[in-house]
Amino acid sequence: TRCHATVREFPTLFRRGFIVGLYLFDLSVLFWGYGFKRFVALEQKKQQEFLDRCLQSRSGIIRNMMAGIRGLVMISYFSHPDVWKYIGYDPNGHVEERRRTRDERTKDERTKKG
């Protein structure tokens, strides 16, 4: 998936810490009163309830962990070419346009000097 590809690009130490954090998150529902299930095994309604509780937690560590997960999901989502097309983002076209603009400006400056 896109998330896996994004995580593979992380620096080694950060990647390992992030993966450990995801495993801890997956198992953390055991301590929040959701029975003996991992997060991925909960019903969608229970998953949403758990996520809401984490986002509203008094613990800065838990809120920061949620921000990291949310960031990964958003980076992965907005890195997808279908999403680029939908929102009108064309990085290759933008780079080419900037290159043309720079070349034209450089040509104009040379013409003025010469």
C-alpha positions as CSV (number, residue, x, y, z in Angstrom):
1,T,0.0,0.0,0.0
2,R,1.0,3.6,-0.2
3,C,1.5,3.8,3.6
4,H,4.0,0.9,3.4
5,A,5.9,2.6,0.6
6,T,6.0,5.9,2.5
7,V,7.3,4.2,5.7
8,R,10.0,2.4,3.7
9,E,11.4,5.8,2.8
10,F,11.8,7.0,6.4
11,P,15.3,7.0,8.0
12,T,16.0,3.6,9.6
13,L,15.8,4.7,13.2
14,F,12.6,6.7,12.7
15,R,11.1,3.9,10.6
16,R,11.8,1.3,13.4
17,G,10.3,3.6,16.1
18,F,7.3,4.3,14.0
19,I,6.6,0.6,13.4
20,V,7.0,-0.2,17.1
21,G,4.6,2.6,17.8
22,L,2.0,1.2,15.4
23,Y,2.3,-2.2,17.1
24,L,1.9,-0.6,20.5
25,F,-1.1,1.3,19.2
26,D,-2.7,-1.9,17.8
27,L,-2.3,-3.6,21.2
28,S,-3.2,-0.6,23.3
29,V,-7.0,-1.3,23.1
30,L,-6.3,-4.2,25.5
31,F,-5.8,-1.6,28.2
32,W,-8.7,0.7,27.3
33,G,-11.6,-1.6,28.0
34,Y,-12.2,-3.1,24.6
35,G,-11.6,-6.7,25.6
36,F,-8.9,-9.0,24.3
37,K,-8.8,-7.8,20.7
38,R,-6.3,-5.8,18.8
39,F,-7.4,-2.5,17.2
40,V,-7.5,-4.1,13.7
41,A,-9.9,-6.7,15.0
42,L,-12.4,-4.3,16.5
43,E,-15.7,-3.4,14.7
44,Q,-15.5,-0.2,12.7
45,K,-17.7,1.6,15.2
46,K,-15.4,0.6,18.1
47,Q,-12.3,1.6,16.1
48,Q,-13.8,5.1,15.6
49,E,-14.7,5.4,19.2
50,F,-11.2,4.4,20.2
51,L,-9.6,6.9,17.8
52,D,-11.8,9.6,19.1
53,R,-10.7,8.8,22.7
54,C,-7.1,8.9,21.6
55,L,-7.5,12.2,19.8
56,Q,-9.1,13.7,23.0
57,S,-6.7,12.1,25.4
58,R,-5.1,14.2,28.1
59,S,-1.8,12.5,27.3
60,G,0.4,14.5,24.9
61,I,2.2,11.3,23.9
62,I,-1.0,9.7,22.7
63,R,-2.1,12.8,20.9
64,N,1.3,13.1,19.2
65,M,1.2,9.4,18.2
66,M,-2.2,10.1,16.6
67,A,-0.8,13.1,14.8
68,G,2.0,10.9,13.4
69,I,-0.4,8.3,12.1
70,R,-2.7,11.0,10.6
71,G,0.3,12.6,8.9
72,L,1.4,9.3,7.4
73,V,-2.1,8.7,6.1
74,M,-2.3,12.2,4.6
75,I,1.1,12.0,3.0
76,S,0.2,8.6,1.5
77,Y,-3.1,9.9,0.2
78,F,-1.9,13.1,-1.3
79,S,1.1,11.2,-2.9
80,H,-1.3,9.2,-5.1
81,P,-1.4,10.4,-8.8
82,D,-5.2,9.9,-9.0
83,V,-5.6,12.4,-6.1
84,W,-3.2,14.8,-7.9
85,K,-5.4,14.7,-10.9
86,Y,-8.6,15.2,-8.9
87,I,-7.2,18.3,-7.1
88,G,-5.4,19.7,-10.2
89,Y,-1.9,19.2,-8.9
90,D,0.7,18.5,-11.6
91,P,4.2,18.5,-10.0
92,N,6.0,17.6,-13.2
93,G,4.2,20.2,-15.2
94,H,4.9,22.8,-12.4
95,V,8.6,22.0,-12.5
96,E,8.7,22.3,-16.3
97,E,6.8,25.6,-16.2
98,R,9.3,27.0,-13.6
99,R,12.2,25.8,-15.8
100,R,10.7,27.6,-18.9
101,T,10.1,30.8,-16.8
102,R,13.6,30.7,-15.5
103,D,15.1,30.2,-19.0
104,E,13.0,33.0,-20.4
105,R,14.1,35.4,-17.6
106,T,17.8,34.4,-18.1
107,K,17.5,34.9,-21.9
108,D,16.0,38.4,-21.3
109,E,18.8,39.3,-18.9
110,R,21.4,38.2,-21.4
111,T,19.7,40.2,-24.2
112,K,19.7,43.3,-22.0
113,K,23.5,42.9,-21.2
114,G,24.6,42.0,-24.7
